[in-house]
């Protein structure tokens, strides 16, 4: 299964995804440097509202739309499913950061934050989505298991 193969009927603007990823990178960096939990809680809220498809409540999505409008960026669409999978991974990682931070494991929280920053950095700079690559790999495994069981 190739990344160009349609997975879902919904499409997302990858330009918006990249601007949102920049904000995730920025807020994660602010947390890692200051250890102020508010930055991670803002990210958690934003991940949750986007996961629930409530973008009108997403500070990151609304800011991203304003930025893209100012830049007059032409939308670049891709399949939504891999990007949503990456969104859920980001939500899970953010929850892990909060959990470790609240339990007093600041170094572990910071280490996980750096992993999130690397993923966001790759998305922002190179349009390379780690979560999307994992999604495609899982889909390929699922297809191979299905083929093995029914052929």
C-alpha positions in Angstrom: 0.0 0.0 0.0 1.6 3.2 -1.1 1.3 6.6 0.6 -0.5 8.0 -2.5 -3.2 5.4 -2.3 -6.4 6.9 -1.0 -7.1 5.6 2.5 -10.1 7.8 3.5 -12.6 9.9 1.6 -11.6 13.0 3.7 -8.8 15.2 2.8 -6.6 17.6 4.8 -4.5 20.6 3.8 -0.9 19.6 4.6 0.0 23.2 4.8 -2.3 23.6 7.8 -0.9 20.4 9.3 2.6 21.8 9.0 1.7 25.1 10.6 0.0 23.3 13.4 3.0 21.1 13.8 5.2 24.2 14.1 3.0 25.3 17.0 3.3 21.9 18.6 7.0 22.2 18.2 7.1 25.6 19.8 4.9 24.7 22.8 6.8 21.5 23.4 10.1 23.4 23.3 8.7 26.0 25.7 7.7 23.2 28.1 11.1 21.4 27.8 13.0 24.6 28.5 10.8 26.0 31.3 9.1 22.9 32.7 5.9 25.0 32.9 3.1 22.5 32.6 0.6 25.1 31.2 2.3 24.7 27.7 1.6 20.9 27.7 -2.0 21.4 29.0 -2.6 23.8 26.2 -1.3 21.3 23.7 -3.4 18.5 25.3 -6.6 20.6 25.0 -5.7 21.4 21.3 -5.0 17.7 20.5 -8.3 16.7 22.1 -10.5 19.2 20.3 -8.9 18.4 17.0 -9.3 14.7 17.7 -13.0 15.4 18.3 -13.2 17.3 15.0 -13.9 20.5 16.8 -11.3 22.7 15.0 -13.3 25.9 15.8 -12.0 25.4 19.4 -8.4 24.7 18.4 -6.1 27.6 19.0 -3.5 26.0 16.8 -5.8 25.3 13.9 -7.4 28.7 14.0 -4.0 30.4 14.2 -2.7 28.2 11.3 -5.7 29.2 9.1 -5.0 32.9 9.7 -1.3 32.4 8.9 -2.1 30.5 5.7 -4.7 33.1 4.7 -2.1 35.9 5.2 0.4 34.0 3.2 -2.2 33.3 0.5 -1.0 29.7 0.5 -2.5 27.3 -2.0 -4.0 24.3 -0.2 -2.1 21.0 -0.7 -4.4 18.1 0.1 -3.6 14.6 1.2 -5.6 11.7 2.8 -6.8 12.4 6.3 -6.5 8.9 7.8 -2.7 8.9 8.2 -2.7 12.5 9.5 -5.4 11.6 12.1 -3.4 8.6 13.2 -0.5 10.9 13.7 -2.8 13.3 15.6 -3.8 10.4 18.0 -0.2 9.5 18.5 0.6 13.2 19.3 -2.3 13.1 21.8 -1.0 9.9 23.4 2.6 11.3 23.7 1.3 14.6 25.2 -0.6 12.5 27.8 2.6 10.7 28.6 4.5 13.9 29.0 1.8 15.2 31.4 1.7 12.0 33.3 5.4 11.8 33.9 5.6 15.5 34.7 2.8 15.3 37.3 4.4 12.2 38.8 7.7 14.1 39.3 9.7 12.4 36.5 10.7 15.6 34.8 13.7 14.1 32.9 11.4 11.4 31.4 8.8 14.0 30.5 11.5 16.1 28.9 12.9 13.1 27.0 9.5 12.3 25.6 8.9 15.9 24.8 12.1 15.9 22.7 10.8 12.9 20.7 7.6 14.8 20.0 9.7 17.8 19.0 11.7 15.7 16.5 8.5 14.4 15.0 7.1 17.9 14.7 10.4 19.2 13.3 10.4 16.6 10.6 6.8 17.5 9.6 7.5 21.2 9.6 10.7 21.3 7.7 10.5 18.2 5.4 6.8 17.4 5.3 7.9 14.0 6.7 5.2 12.6 9.0 6.5 9.8 11.3 3.0 8.9 12.4 1.9 8.7 8.8 4.7 6.3 8.0 3.7 4.1 11.0 0.1 4.2 9.8 1.1 3.0 6.3 3.3 0.2 7.8 0.4 -0.9 10.0 -2.0 -0.9 7.0 0.6 -3.0 5.0 0.8 -5.5 7.9 -3.0 -5.7 8.1 -3.2 -6.4 4.3 -0.5 -9.1 4.5 -2.2 -10.8 7.5 -5.6 -10.6 5.6 -4.0 -12.1 2.4 -2.3 -14.9 4.4 -5.6 -15.8 6.2 -7.8 -15.7 3.1 -5.5 -17.0 0.3 
